[in-house]
Amino acid sequence: MKRINLGFILLLFALQSLAQQDSIVIKGKLKGEGSHRLTLSFQSGEGKKETHTQELLAGKFSFKLKRQKEPVLAWLQLTPIKDEKRVDKRSNETIASGTDLFVFRSDLQVSGTLKDFDRIVIEGDVENEGFMAYKKSAQNLLAEDLMLRGQMMSVSKADSLLLRELIRKGQAVSMKIIAKQKAYISDYPDALLSCYLLGRMPNFYTADQYISAYSKLSDTYKQTGIAAKVRQKVESLKSTAAGTVALNFKGSDQNGLPFDLSAKRGKVILLDFWGSWCIPCRAGNPHLKLLNAKYKEMGFEIIGISTEHPKTIEERRAASATAMLKDGIDWINLLNKDDTDIDVVKAYQITGFPTKILLDKDGKVVLRVTANATNDLDLALERYSKTGHF
């Protein structure tokens, strides 16, 4: 009779235990009918892309993954299999549903229905519990946003009135969602979701509001990859934080006249970083024209710094000039690098267009905004027109 090697058995148990500790399981059951496939995809902390796919068996699924050194954002997608009712007739593709989640070091349990996959519940760690709390509070708005997007996709282009109305409603809902996300970030500084949401929302804050929102977050997740975008953005904004003296630059404007930013002291200046190719920039020009007309008499002046991409300087100047003429812009404009003594875009660390930086009469930064998503510029100018200070 052979002897059982107790030491070898204990070693096997130890190795099995270590293997289990190094992995997590994401499993669950989704109620409903039909054949479906689930795909879980994410990029690990080491930068490796991972994709795991399996078909549901009686609605059940189970993914075994390596534990992550830090939380990573993942995408869980549900796709019907050979379900003709869920096929988009225009693209001939099966319509899929999906949701974000965090993958870290704990097992996760998923529950819900196939029909309302967007409402599934993910439990097992504090990272996803925070995510679920936000989704529950914003569920009605998120559902309305999804419905309006679907209606916009299906409406005929010829029905422009209906399309414009749907866009208007969609924008209103989007702003409500943004407000709810800002509130979440403010109310839950310890949550991983706050880092994630802030990384997606730099255009919905002024520069100083964004820096402040980041400073109020706890240190728990600030060094994670999910927070990397926020850290980088905050660093790029510090050079134009409120109260800092704007970096001077010189050059010549579109008419060949000399320009020196420091010579504009005594005026309220708006630096507008834009480009003829930038649709949001061009869409915001009518509003800038209104501001220019409304506050010009109080010493308000707009200075455009345009970035163009054609190969020759003549083509770049022509691109700016054509856009300005078409949009009815009559304020000073300088072509970045071609007509300026420094690379103003690089010096001011401009990473998105349009970016607007408001300067007071002493040449100090009042605020910085990217895109046209907030009304902070309007409020600042209105306040100055009434009180004489920002």
Helices and strands as residue ranges (DSSP letters): H 6-21, E 23-31, E 36-43, E 49-55, E 60-66, E 72-80, G 84-86, E 87-88, E 93-94, E 97-103, E 108-113, G 117-119, E 121-123, H 126-154, H 160-187, H 192-200, G 202-204, H 207-215, G 225-227, H 228-237, G 238-240, E 250-252, E 258-260, G 261-264, E 268-274, H 279-295, G 296-298, E 300-306, H 313-327, E 332-335, H 344-347, E 355-359, E 365-370, H 376-387
